[in-house]
Amino acid sequence: MMMQLLLIGGMGALFYFLLIRPQNKARKAMEERLSKLKAGDEVLLGSGLYATIDRVEDKVIYLKLGNTVVKARRQAVAALAGEPAPEQN
């Protein structure tokens, strides 16, 4: 009985350290990057388009795509254009 509990506990710890913890770390890093967005930053959107931030509001950003300004949610930003692509696990 005790061996089964140790096995289940070990599997739970392994699950935490291999799946949950790295995902939480990546989520916090992305939230930090999104909170630091400012006008003039060049960003890569989730759709693959590059855009320049025109202005930033609470949950919405306005992006310049050529001569057009479009409205998008902050979560549409996948990365800053100058930083390396996010690592996929």
N, C-alpha and C positions, 0 to 999 in steps of 0.2 A: 504494500500500500504506500509506504513512504517513498519507494523508488519511483512509482508512478507520479506522485506529486512533484518530485524533483525533476522528472522528465518534462512534465507539463510546464513547470516553472521555468525551466531552461529554454523550452521552446518559446514561451512568452517573452523572455528576455531577448532571445535571438530575434524574434519578430520585431520587438521594439527598436533594437539597435540597427537592424538592417533596413527596416521600412519606415517606421513612424518618425524616428528622430531625424533622419536626413530630409524627409519631406517637410517637417516643421521648420528646419533650418533654412531650406530653400524658400519656403513661403515667407518667413520673416525677412530674408534678404530682399525678396521681390517687393514686399510692402515698404521696406526702407527706401529702395530705389524709386518707387512710385511717389513716395512722399517728398522726395527731393527734386521732382521735375520742375523746371522753370522755363520761362519764355526764351526761345532761341536754341533750346536743346534739339538736336536731331535724334529721332527715335526710329526704331523698327517696330512696326505694328505686327500683331498676330497674323494678319493676312499676308505679310511679306512686303508690304509697302514701306518705303522710307518717307518720313514727313518731318517738318520742323514745327515745334510748338509755337503757336501764336500767343495764346494766353492760357492761364490755368485758373480754374475755379475749384470749388470744393470736391465734387465727384466727377467733374467734366473737364475735358481739355479741348481747346480749339486748335486744330492742326492745319498748317499750310501744305497743300498738295498742289504744286505748281502755282497758279494764280488763284486757286480756290481755297477758301477756308471752310473746313468741315468740323462738325462737333462729334466727339467720341468720348466714351467712358475711359477713365484712367486704366482700367484693366485691359484695354485693347493694346496697351504698350507691352511688347515682349522684351525689349532691351533698349538701352541707349545705343546709338549707332557706333560709337567709338569703343565700346567695350566688347570683349569676346563673347561669343554665343554662350547661353546658359548650358551647363553640363547636363546631359540626360543620363539618368540612372537606369 
